């Protein structure tokens, strides 16, 4: 039986800055971490992405099949073989980083940031800076830059991998590996 959808986490950055700044202060889940970050200062934690994974593991705890794991000091990761697309992780993420997508949509931008390029460069080494290179590289016209990050129109995407191969920051991921044109 074919899966209807799988979860994808649109962040490939690091939660290390947030986790180290909140050491001993944060609660046991992402909502508590987000509250702690806001309490530290109105602007949040300097040099931390305000849109990224908080690393608290609420999504992993909500997943009944243990398809989500936390990377050390990084964002959560979904094992798409285990994921059944129940959506519990989508509902619990306070950053709204998780989406359910059809499993055949293999090309995905792993960034939800909307900060200006300069701020993104300072806070995340793998965040989308909205440069538009992916948009220009796409032969199907399936990518546009919106609110400082790449958005893929899955109806138009032909999964050629050109956007992923051209992205200078490694934001766009191809679950099948990048195809080469001969």
C-alpha positions as CSV (number, residue, x, y, z in Angstrom):
1,X,0.0,0.0,0.0
2,X,1.3,3.4,-1.0
3,X,1.7,6.0,1.7
4,X,-0.4,9.1,1.4
5,X,2.1,11.5,3.1
6,X,5.2,11.7,5.1
7,X,6.5,14.4,7.5
8,X,9.4,16.7,6.4
9,X,11.1,19.1,8.8
10,X,12.0,22.3,7.1
11,X,15.2,23.1,9.0
12,X,18.7,21.9,8.4
13,X,20.4,24.3,10.8
14,X,21.6,23.9,14.4
15,X,19.8,24.3,17.6
16,X,23.2,24.4,19.4
17,X,23.1,28.2,20.1
18,X,19.6,28.1,21.6
19,X,20.4,24.9,23.6
20,X,23.6,26.3,25.1
21,X,22.1,29.7,25.9
22,X,19.2,28.0,27.8
23,X,21.3,25.3,29.5
24,X,19.5,24.5,32.7
25,X,16.7,27.0,32.0
26,X,14.5,25.5,29.4
27,X,11.6,23.2,29.9
28,X,11.2,19.7,28.6
29,X,9.7,20.6,25.3
30,X,9.8,23.0,22.4
31,X,7.0,25.2,23.6
32,X,8.8,25.7,26.9
33,X,12.0,26.4,25.1
34,X,10.3,29.0,22.8
35,X,8.9,30.7,25.9
36,X,12.4,30.7,27.6
37,X,14.0,32.2,24.5
38,X,11.4,35.1,24.4
39,X,12.0,35.7,28.2
40,X,15.7,36.1,27.7
41,X,15.3,39.2,25.5
42,X,12.6,40.6,23.2
43,X,14.9,39.9,20.3
44,X,15.6,36.3,21.3
45,X,19.1,34.9,21.5
46,X,21.7,36.8,19.4
47,X,23.0,34.8,16.4
48,X,20.2,32.2,16.7
49,X,17.7,31.7,13.9
50,X,14.2,32.7,15.2
51,X,12.6,30.4,12.7
52,X,14.6,27.2,13.2
53,X,14.3,23.9,15.1
54,X,14.5,24.4,18.9
55,X,15.8,20.9,19.5
56,X,13.5,20.2,22.4
57,X,12.1,17.0,20.9
58,X,8.4,17.6,21.1
59,X,7.9,16.2,17.7
60,X,9.9,13.0,18.5
61,X,7.9,12.5,21.7
62,X,4.6,12.9,19.8
63,X,5.5,10.4,17.1
64,X,3.8,7.0,17.9
65,X,6.2,5.1,15.6
66,X,9.4,6.7,16.7
67,X,10.1,7.9,13.2
68,X,11.6,11.2,14.4
69,X,14.9,11.5,16.1
70,X,16.9,14.4,17.4
71,X,20.4,15.1,16.1
72,X,22.9,16.1,18.7
73,X,22.7,19.9,18.9
74,X,20.7,20.0,15.6
75,X,17.2,19.8,14.2
76,X,15.1,16.7,14.3
77,X,15.1,14.2,11.5
78,X,12.4,12.0,10.0
79,X,12.9,8.4,9.0
80,X,10.5,8.4,6.0
81,X,10.4,4.6,5.9
82,X,8.8,4.6,9.4
83,X,6.6,7.7,9.1
84,X,2.9,7.0,8.3
85,X,1.9,10.7,8.0
86,X,-0.3,10.8,11.1
87,X,0.4,14.5,11.5
88,X,0.9,14.6,15.3
89,X,4.4,16.1,14.8
90,X,2.9,18.9,12.6
91,X,0.4,19.9,15.3
92,X,2.9,20.0,18.2
93,X,5.8,22.0,16.5
94,X,5.6,25.6,17.9
95,X,7.8,26.8,15.0
96,X,5.5,25.3,12.3
97,X,8.5,23.6,10.7
98,X,6.9,20.3,9.9
99,X,4.7,19.6,6.9
100,X,3.1,16.5,5.5
101,X,4.0,15.9,1.8
102,X,3.4,13.1,-0.7
103,X,6.4,10.7,-0.6
104,X,7.1,11.2,-4.3
105,X,7.9,14.9,-3.6
106,X,11.6,14.3,-3.1
107,X,12.9,17.8,-3.7
108,X,12.4,20.0,-0.6
109,X,13.9,23.2,0.8
110,X,15.0,22.5,4.4
111,X,14.7,26.1,5.7
112,X,11.7,28.1,6.9
113,X,13.6,31.2,7.7
114,X,12.3,34.6,6.7
115,X,15.1,36.8,7.9
116,X,17.1,39.1,5.6
117,X,20.1,37.4,4.0
118,X,22.7,39.2,6.2
119,X,20.9,38.0,9.4
120,X,20.5,34.5,8.1
121,X,24.3,34.3,7.2
122,X,25.1,35.4,10.8
123,X,22.7,32.9,12.5
124,X,22.7,29.8,10.4
125,X,25.3,28.3,8.1
126,X,22.7,26.3,6.2
127,X,19.9,28.8,6.0
128,X,18.3,30.1,2.8
129,X,19.4,33.6,2.0
130,X,16.9,34.1,-0.8
131,X,19.6,34.5,-3.5
132,X,17.4,33.1,-6.3
133,X,20.0,30.8,-7.8
134,X,17.7,27.8,-7.4
135,X,14.9,29.7,-9.1
136,X,17.1,30.5,-12.1
137,X,18.4,26.9,-12.3
138,X,15.0,25.3,-12.3
139,X,14.1,24.3,-15.9
140,X,10.4,23.8,-15.0
141,X,9.9,27.2,-13.3
142,X,8.8,25.4,-10.1
143,X,10.8,27.5,-7.6
144,X,10.2,31.0,-6.4
145,X,11.8,32.9,-3.5
146,X,9.1,34.1,-1.1
147,X,9.7,35.8,2.3
148,X,13.4,35.3,1.9
149,X,13.3,31.5,1.3
150,X,12.8,29.0,-1.5
151,X,9.4,27.6,-2.1
152,X,8.8,24.7,-4.5
153,X,5.6,24.3,-6.5
154,X,5.3,20.5,-6.3
155,X,2.8,20.4,-9.2
156,X,5.5,21.8,-11.5
157,X,8.6,20.2,-10.0
158,X,10.1,17.5,-12.3
159,X,12.5,16.3,-9.6
160,X,15.6,16.9,-11.8
161,X,17.7,18.0,-8.8
162,X,19.1,21.1,-10.6
163,X,18.1,23.4,-7.8
164,X,19.7,21.2,-5.2
165,X,22.9,21.0,-7.1
166,X,23.1,24.8,-7.6
167,X,22.1,25.9,-4.0
168,X,25.2,27.5,-2.6
169,X,24.1,26.8,1.0
170,X,22.8,23.2,0.7
171,X,19.3,24.3,1.7
172,X,17.5,22.2,-1.0
173,X,17.6,18.5,-0.4
174,X,16.9,15.7,-2.9
175,X,15.8,12.5,-1.1
176,X,16.7,10.4,-4.1
177,X,20.1,12.0,-4.6
178,X,21.0,14.5,-7.2
179,X,20.5,13.2,-10.8
180,X,23.1,14.0,-13.3
181,X,22.2,14.9,-16.9
182,X,24.3,13.2,-19.6
